[in-house]
């Protein structure tokens, strides 16, 4: 992760029990970071939480050094399987 990146957290980011530390770690362990098809400024990041489990983080870019995280949740096995089929 770029150490200059500032992460802003909406309360909704914690709805599924993912912690701030988990989200920050996911930005350090990025596996996938992509614009979500059909949206202008909605991104999906897949990375690992502090316990080495894959999580999905949804965020918006504010500028080059700030992001707004609004949702985070553990990846399901079905979702991970669909990713491996896309490769």
C-alpha positions as CSV (number, residue, x, y, z in Angstrom):
1,X,0.0,0.0,0.0
2,X,1.1,3.5,-0.6
3,X,1.9,4.9,2.8
4,X,0.5,8.2,1.7
5,X,-3.0,6.6,1.1
6,X,-5.6,7.9,3.5
7,X,-8.5,5.6,4.1
8,X,-11.8,7.1,5.1
9,X,-14.3,4.6,6.6
10,X,-18.1,4.8,6.4
11,X,-19.7,3.0,9.3
12,X,-21.3,0.6,6.8
13,X,-17.8,-0.8,6.1
14,X,-18.0,-2.7,9.5
15,X,-21.4,-4.2,9.1
16,X,-20.1,-7.7,8.5
17,X,-17.6,-7.8,11.3
18,X,-14.5,-6.7,9.2
19,X,-12.3,-4.4,11.3
20,X,-10.4,-1.3,10.4
21,X,-7.2,-3.3,10.8
22,X,-8.5,-5.9,8.4
23,X,-9.3,-3.4,5.8
24,X,-6.0,-1.6,6.1
25,X,-4.2,-5.0,5.8
26,X,-6.3,-5.8,2.6
27,X,-4.9,-2.7,1.0
28,X,-1.4,-4.0,1.8
29,X,-2.1,-7.5,0.4
30,X,-4.0,-6.7,-2.8
31,X,-4.8,-9.6,-5.1
32,X,-7.4,-7.8,-7.2
33,X,-8.2,-4.1,-7.5
34,X,-10.7,-3.2,-10.2
35,X,-13.3,-0.8,-11.2
36,X,-16.7,-2.5,-10.9
37,X,-18.3,-2.8,-14.4
38,X,-21.1,-0.4,-14.9
39,X,-20.0,2.2,-12.3
40,X,-17.9,5.3,-12.7
41,X,-16.2,5.4,-9.3
42,X,-16.9,2.1,-7.5
43,X,-13.9,-0.2,-6.9
44,X,-13.6,-3.8,-5.6
45,X,-10.4,-4.8,-3.8
46,X,-9.6,-8.3,-2.8
47,X,-7.0,-8.7,-0.2
48,X,-6.3,-10.6,3.0
49,X,-7.4,-9.7,6.5
50,X,-5.1,-9.9,9.5
51,X,-5.9,-13.6,9.8
52,X,-5.0,-14.4,6.2
53,X,-8.6,-14.8,5.0
54,X,-9.6,-13.2,1.7
55,X,-11.9,-10.2,2.1
56,X,-13.7,-8.0,-0.4
57,X,-13.5,-4.2,0.1
58,X,-15.7,-1.8,-1.9
59,X,-14.5,1.8,-2.1
60,X,-14.6,5.1,-4.0
61,X,-11.7,7.2,-5.0
62,X,-11.7,10.7,-3.5
63,X,-8.4,11.7,-5.0
64,X,-5.0,10.2,-5.7
65,X,-4.2,9.9,-2.0
66,X,-7.7,9.2,-0.4
67,X,-10.3,6.5,-0.6
68,X,-13.7,6.1,0.9
69,X,-14.4,2.5,2.1
70,X,-18.1,1.9,2.4
71,X,-18.4,-1.9,2.5
72,X,-16.2,-4.9,3.5
73,X,-17.0,-8.5,4.0
74,X,-15.4,-12.0,3.9
75,X,-15.2,-13.6,0.5
76,X,-17.4,-16.6,0.0
77,X,-16.1,-19.8,-1.4
78,X,-18.5,-19.5,-4.3
79,X,-17.1,-16.1,-5.2
80,X,-13.5,-17.3,-5.0
81,X,-14.4,-20.2,-7.2
82,X,-15.9,-17.9,-9.8
83,X,-12.7,-15.9,-9.8
84,X,-10.6,-18.9,-10.6
85,X,-12.9,-19.8,-13.5
86,X,-12.4,-16.4,-15.0
87,X,-8.6,-16.8,-15.3
